[in-house]
Amino acid sequence: MVVTTVEQLRERRHLLSALIAVGTRRRTLSASLLWQTAIPVVLGLALAIAVGTGLGALLMSMVGLPVGDWLAFLPIAAAGAGVIALVTLLSLPSLWYLMRPEGLRTE
């Protein structure tokens, strides 16, 4: 996940550098990029929890077993959210590195 995030940021290097050159604050750009990547991941996690819980309840009812614990998915969901937070934190240094004015130079 870290490699994918860094590669996406590397593709945006020229755009980020151009926005920095015209005076956009780094904090604004960082927040915007984090929201653009965090919202789809959080929505995907919520959808996976809802569909997984519903499918599990459906399968349990099909075989005639009662659903024992509705909150059994929480440790796994928390681990997924932790991985997402860790990847976000690990990608921040490369985000700051790629938003330097030197990114406007072409090779």
KABEL-V251140 format. One record per backbone hydrogen bond with DSSP energy under -0.5 kcal/mol. NH is the residue of the N-H (numbers start at 1). CO is the residue of the C=O. If there is no record, write none. Layout:
NH	CO
NH	CO
This chain:
5	1
6	2
7	3
8	4
9	5
10	6
11	7
12	8
13	10
16	12
17	13
18	14
19	15
20	16
21	17
22	18
23	20
24	19
29	25
30	26
31	27
32	28
33	29
34	30
35	31
36	32
37	33
38	34
39	35
41	37
42	38
43	39
44	40
45	41
46	42
47	43
48	44
49	45
50	46
51	47
52	48
53	49
54	50
55	51
56	52
57	53
58	54
59	55
60	56
61	57
62	58
63	59
65	60
68	66
72	69
74	71
77	73
78	74
79	75
80	76
81	77
82	78
83	79
84	80
85	81
86	82
87	83
88	84
89	85
90	86
91	87
92	88
92	89
93	89
95	91
96	92
97	93
98	94
99	95
100	97
103	100
104	101
105	102
